[in-house]
Amino acid sequence: VLLVISVRQNGSDYGGIDFIRVKGVEATPNISLSDNGTQIASSNVNQGAVNHILSQTQVSATTANAQLNRLRVLLSGTYATSDIDNLKLRYSTDNTLDAGDATLSTITTVPNSGDSVDFTSLTETISDGSTGYFFVTADISATAFAGNTISAGTPDYFFASGNITANTMSAGAAQTI
């Protein structure tokens, strides 16, 4: 943060101050995007599964805090929208998704295969010097069609400001119901 202070004296015998002006320039965060360990591998998922992870990524911020405003991810597979009850964006301060971790957004109108799910109106802040972990999850319908697949592409992150200094994220592999 750059801080500039200027003082103007009024020239009287008492050395009074006419005004003080303080001007600051906020630092821009440097943001690194990567998979959270190894990206999700191909696997089977049971009908009725809750919070099944489709994608896991991490965001590191340096120089300043980074505020996530939006995350978008392309979905693909043979799934019918009725196979998926909802999609969620979850956040954790560590690299493991736990029941107590925050749900930032829930999408109940599941997009068709080949379309993107868009988690908007987010305000999650990753503090300077910290790493945040994001999980795109699906709740699978108890009546989902066995054999259908769903997978998440590489996420697109949108921040209030920042410089992306590294991006080594990859797509999640197909999950078979």
ZIRA-V916016 format. One record per pair of residues at least 24 apart in sequence whose C-alpha atoms are under 10 Angstrom apart, sorted by the first residue. I is the first residue (numbers start at 0). J is the second residue. D is the distance in whole Angstrom. If there is no record, write none. Layout:
# ZIRA-V916016
I&J&D + I&J&D
This chain:
# ZIRA-V916016
0&24&6 + 0&25&5 + 0&26&5 + 0&27&9 + 0&62&9 + 0&63&9 + 1&25&7 + 1&26&8 + 25&62&10 + 25&63&8 + 26&61&10 + 26&62&7 + 26&63&6 + 26&64&9 + 26&160&10 + 26&161&9 + 27&60&10 + 27&61&9 + 27&62&7 + 27&63&6 + 27&64&8 + 27&65&8 + 27&159&10 + 27&160&7 + 27&161&5 + 27&162&7 + 28&59&10 + 28&60&6 + 28&61&6 + 28&62&5 + 28&63&4 + 28&64&6 + 28&65&6 + 28&66&9 + 28&125&10 + 28&126&9 + 28&127&8 + 28&128&10 + 28&158&10 + 28&159&10 + 28&160&7 + 28&161&5 + 28&162&6 + 28&163&9 + 28&164&10 + 29&59&8 + 29&60&6 + 29&61&5 + 29&62&6 + 29&63&7 + 29&64&9 + 29&65&8 + 29&127&9 + 29&128&10 + 29&160&9 + 29&161&6 + 29&162&5 + 29&163&6 + 29&164&6 + 29&165&9 + 30&58&7 + 30&59&6 + 30&60&5 + 30&61&7 + 30&62&9 + 30&63&9 + 30&64&9 + 30&65&7 + 30&125&10 + 30&127&10 + 30&130&10 + 30&158&9 + 30&160&10 + 30&161&7 + 30&162&6 + 30&163&5 + 30&164&6 + 30&165&7 + 30&166&9 + 31&57&8 + 31&58&6 + 31&59&5 + 31&60&7 + 31&61&9 + 31&130&9 + 31&162&9 + 31&163&6 + 31&164&5 + 31&165&5 + 31&166&6 + 31&167&8 + 31&168&10 + 32&56&7 + 32&57&6 + 32&58&5 + 32&59&7 + 32&60&9 + 32&130&10 + 32&131&10 + 32&154&10 + 32&155&10 + 32&156&9 + 32&163&8 + 32&164&8 + 32&165&6 + 32&166&5 + 32&167&6 + 32&168&6 + 33&57&5 + 33&58&7 + 33&59&9 + 33&132&10 + 33&165&8 + 33&166&6 + 33&167&5 + 33&168&4 + 33&169&8 + 34&58&9 + 34&132&9 + 34&133&10 + 34&153&9 + 34&166&9 + 34&167&7 + 34&168&5 + 34&169&7 + 34&170&9 + 34&171&10 + 35&93&10 + 35&94&7 + 35&95&9 + 35&131&10 + 35&132&7 + 35&133&8 + 35&134&9 + 35&168&9 + 36&94&8 + 37&168&10 + 37&169&9 + 37&171&10 + 38&153&10 + 38&168&8 + 38&169&7 + 38&170&7 + 38&171&6 + 38&172&8 + 39&150&9 + 39&151&9 + 39&169&9 + 39&170&8 + 39&171&5 + 39&172&6 + 39&173&9 + 39&174&9 + 40&150&10 + 40&170&10 + 40&171&7 + 40&172&5 + 40&173&7 + 40&174&8 + 41&148&10 + 41&150&9 + 41&171&8 + 41&172&5 + 41&173&5 + 41&174&6 + 41&175&8 + 42&148&10 + 42&172&8 + 42&173&7 + 42&174&5 + 42&175&6 + 42&176&9 + 43&145&10 + 43&146&9 + 43&148&9 + 43&173&9 + 43&174&6 + 43&175&5 + 43&176&6 + 44&139&8 + 44&145&9 + 44&146&10 + 44&148&9 + 44&149&10 + 44&174&6 + 44&175&6 + 44&176&5 + 45&139&8 + 45&140&9 + 45&141&8 + 45&143&9 + 45&145&9 + 45&174&10 + 45&175&8 + 45&176&6 + 46&82&9 + 46&83&9 + 46&138&9 + 46&139&6 + 46&140&6 + 46&141&5 + 46&142&7 + 46&143&6 + 46&144&8 + 46&145&8 + 46&175&10 + 46&176&6 + 47&82&10 + 47&83&9 + 47&84&9 + 47&138&7 + 47&139&5 + 47&140&5 + 47&141&4 + 47&142&7 + 47&143&8 + 47&176&10 + 48&83&10 + 48&84&10 + 48&137&8 + 48&138&6 + 48&139&5 + 48&140&7 + 48&141&8 + 48&176&9 + 49&84&9 + 49&85&9 + 49&86&10 + 49&136&8 + 49&137&7 + 49&138&4 + 49&139&6 + 49&140&9 + 49&141&10 + 50&85&9 + 50&86&8 + 50&87&8 + 50&88&10 + 50&89&9 + 50&96&9 + 50&97&10 + 50&98&9 + 50&134&9 + 50&135&8 + 50&136&5 + 50&137&5 + 50&138&5 + 50&139&8 + 51&86&9 + 51&87&10 + 51&134&9 + 51&135&8 + 51&136&5 + 51&137&5 + 51&138&6 + 51&139&8 + 51&174&9 + 52&86&10 + 52&87&9 + 52&88&10 + 52&89&10 + 52&96&9 + 52&134&6 + 52&135&6 + 52&136&4 + 52&137&7 + 52&138&9 + 52&150&10 + 52&151&9 + 52&171&9 + 52&174&9 + 53&86&9 + 53&87&10 + 53&134&7 + 53&135&6 + 53&136&5 + 53&137&7 + 53&149&8 + 53&150&6 + 53&151&6 + 53&152&9 + 53&170&9 + 53&171&6 + 53&172&8 + 53&173&8 + 53&174&8 + 54&88&10 + 54&133&8 + 54&134&6 + 54&135&5 + 54&136&7 + 54&137&10 + 54&150&8 + 54&151&6 + 54&152&8 + 54&153&8 + 54&154&8 + 54&168&10 + 54&169&9 + 54&170&7 + 54&171&5 + 54&172&8 + 55&88&10 + 55&89&10 + 55&90&10 + 55&94&9 + 55&95&9 + 55&96&9 + 55&132&7 + 55&133&6 + 55&134&5 + 55&135&7 + 55&136&9 + 55&151&10 + 55&153&10 + 55&154&9 + 55&168&9 + 55&169&9 + 55&170&9 + 55&171&8 + 56&90&10 + 56&94&9 + 56&131&9 + 56&132&6 + 56&133&5 + 56&134&7 + 56&135&9 + 56&153&9 + 56&154&8 + 56&167&10 + 56&168&7 + 56&169&9 + 56&170&10 + 56&171&10 + 57&90&10 + 57&91&9 + 57&92&10 + 57&93&9 + 57&94&8 + 57&130&7 + 57&131&6 + 57&132&4 + 57&133&6 + 57&134&9 + 57&168&9 + 58&125&8 + 58&129&8 + 58&130&5 + 58&131&5 + 58&132&6 + 58&133&8 + 58&156&9 + 58&165&10 + 58&166&10 + 59&125&7 + 59&126&8 + 59&127&8 + 59&128&7 + 59&129&6 + 59&130&4 + 59&131&6 + 59&132&9 + 59&164&10 + 59&165&10 + 60&124&9 + 60&125&6 + 60&126&6 + 60&127&5 + 60&128&6 + 60&129&6 + 60&130&7 + 60&131&9 + 60&161&9 + 60&162&10 + 60&163&9 + 60&164&10 + 61&125&9 + 61&126&8 + 61&127&5 + 61&128&5 + 61&129&7 + 61&130&9 + 61&161&10 + 61&164&10 + 62&126&9 + 62&127&6 + 62&128&7 + 62&161&10 + 63&125&9 + 63&126&7 + 63&127&5 + 63&128&8 + 63&129&10 + 63&160&10 + 63&161&9 + 64&124&7 + 64&125&6 + 64&126&4 + 64&127&5 + 64&128&8 + 64&129&9 + 64&160&9 + 64&161&9 + 65&122&10 + 65&123&8 + 65&124&6 + 65&125&5 + 65&126&7 + 65&127&7 + 65&129&10 + 65&158&7 + 65&159&7 + 65&160&7 + 65&161&7 + 65&162&10 + 66&121&8 + 66&122&6 + 66&123&6 + 66&124&4 + 66&125&6 + 66&126&9 + 66&157&9 + 66&158&5 + 66&159&6 + 66&160&7 + 66&161&9 + 67&119&9 + 67&120&9 + 67&121&6 + 67&122&6 + 67&123&5 + 67&124&6 + 67&125&8 + 67&156&7 + 67&157&6 + 67&158&4 + 67&159&6 + 67&160&9 + 68&118&9 + 68&119&6 + 68&120&6 + 68&121&4 + 68&122&5 + 68&123&7 + 68&124&9 + 68&156&8 + 68&157&6 + 68&158&5 + 68&159&6 + 68&160&10 + 69&117&7 + 69&118&6 + 69&119&5 + 69&120&6 + 69&121&6 + 69&122&8 + 69&123&9 + 69&155&8 + 69&156&6 + 69&157&5 + 69&158&7 + 69&159&9 + 70&116&8 + 70&117&6 + 70&118&5 + 70&119&7 + 70&120&9 + 70&121&8 + 70&133&10 + 70&135&10 + 70&154&7 + 70&155&6 + 70&156&5 + 70&157&6 + 70&158&9 + 71&115&6 + 71&116&6 + 71&117&4 + 71&118&6 + 71&119&8 + 71&135&10 + 71&152&9 + 71&153&9 + 71&154&6 + 71&155&5 + 71&156&7 + 71&157&8 + 72&114&9 + 72&115&5 + 72&116&6 + 72&117&7 + 72&118&9 + 72&135&9 + 72&150&10 + 72&151&6 + 72&152&6 + 72&153&6 + 72&154&5 + 72&155&6 + 72&156&9 + 72&170&9 + 73&110&9 + 73&111&10 + 73&112&8 + 73&113&7 + 73&114&6 + 73&115&4 + 73&116&6 + 73&117&9 + 73&150&8 + 73&151&6 + 73&152&5 + 73&153&7 + 73&154&7 + 73&155&9 + 73&170&9 + 74&109&10 + 74&110&8 + 74&111&8 + 74&112&5 + 74&113&6 + 74&114&6 + 74&115&6 + 74&116&7 + 74&149&7 + 74&150&6 + 74&151&5 + 74&152&6 + 74&153&10 + 74&170&10 + 74&171&10 + 75&110&10 + 75&111&8 + 75&112&4 + 75&113&5 + 75&114&8 + 75&115&9 + 75&148&8 + 75&149&6 + 75&150&5 + 75&151&7 + 75&152&8 + 75&172&10 + 75&173&8 + 76&111&9 + 76&112&6 + 76&113&8 + 76&147&7 + 76&148&5 + 76&149&4 + 76&150&6 + 76&151&9 + 76&173&7 + 76&174&9 + 76&175&9 + 77&111&9 + 77&112&7 + 77&113&10 + 77&144&10 + 77&146&9 + 77&147&5 + 77&148&5 + 77&149&7 + 77&150&9 + 77&173&10 + 77&175&9 + 78&111&8 + 78&112&7 + 78&143&8 + 78&144&8 + 78&145&9 + 78&146&9 + 78&147&5 + 78&148&5 + 78&149&6 + 78&150&9 + 78&175&9 + 78&176&9 + 79&109&9 + 79&110&9 + 79&111&7 + 79&112&8 + 79&143&8 + 79&144&8 + 79&147&8 + 79&148&9 + 79&149&9 + 80&107&10 + 80&108&8 + 80&109&6 + 80&110&7 + 80&111&6 + 80&112&8 + 80&140&10 + 80&143&9 + 81&108&10 + 81&109&8 + 81&111&10 + 81&139&9 + 81&140&7 + 81&142&8 + 81&143&7 + 81&144&9 + 82&109&9 + 82&137&10 + 82&138&9 + 82&139&6 + 82&140&5 + 82&141&8 + 82&142&7 + 82&143&4 + 82&144&6 + 82&145&9 + 82&147&8 + 82&148&10 + 82&149&10 + 82&176&9 + 83&107&9 + 83&108&9 + 83&109&7 + 83&110&10 + 83&137&7 + 83&138&6 + 83&139&5 + 83&140&5 + 83&141&9 + 83&142&9 + 83&143&7 + 83&144&10 + 83&149&9 + 84&108&8 + 84&109&8 + 84&137&7 + 84&138&5 + 84&139&6 + 84&140&5 + 84&141&9 + 84&142&10 + 84&143&9 + 85&109&6 + 85&110&10 + 85&136&8 + 85&137&6 + 85&138&5 + 85&139&8 + 85&140&9 + 86&110&10 + 86&116&8 + 86&118&9 + 86&135&7 + 86&136&6 + 86&137&5 + 86&138&6 + 86&139&9 + 87&116&10 + 87&118&8 + 87&134&8 + 87&135&6 + 87&136&5 + 87&137&6 + 87&138&8 + 88&117&10 + 88&118&7 + 88&121&10 + 88&133&7 + 88&134&6 + 88&135&5 + 88&136&6 + 88&137&9 + 89&132&8 + 89&133&6 + 89&134&5 + 89&135&6 + 89&136&7 + 90&123&9 + 90&131&7 + 90&132&6 + 90&133&5 + 90&134&6 + 90&135&9 + 91&130&9 + 91&131&6 + 91&132&5 + 91&133&7 + 91&134&8 + 92&125&9 + 92&129&9 + 92&130&7 + 92&131&5 + 92&132&6 + 92&133&9 + 93&130&8 + 93&131&7 + 93&132&6 + 93&133&10 + 94&130&9 + 94&131&8 + 94&132&6 + 94&133&9 + 94&134&10 + 95&132&8 + 95&133&10 + 95&134&9 + 96&132&9 + 96&133&9 + 96&134&7 + 96&136&10 + 101&133&10 + 102&133&10 + 102&134&9 + 102&135&10 + 102&136&10 + 103&133&10 + 104&135&10 + 105&135&10 + 105&136&9 + 105&137&10 + 106&137&10 + 107&138&10 + 109&137&10 + 112&148&10 + 112&149&8 + 112&150&9 + 112&151&10 + 113&152&10 + 115&151&9 + 115&152&9 + 115&154&10 + 116&151&9 + 116&154&10 + 117&154&10 + 117&155&9 + 118&156&10 + 119&157&9 + 121&157&10 + 121&158&9 + 122&158&9 + 122&159&9 + 123&158&10 + 124&158&9 + 124&159&10 + 135&171&10 + 139&176&8 + 140&176&10 + 143&176&7 + 144&175&10 + 144&176&7 + 145&175&8 + 145&176&5 + 146&174&9 + 146&175&6 + 146&176&5 + 147&173&10 + 147&174&8 + 147&175&6 + 147&176&6 + 148&172&10 + 148&173&6 + 148&174&5 + 148&175&4 + 148&176&6 + 149&173&6 + 149&174&5 + 149&175&7 + 149&176&8 + 150&174&6 + 150&175&9
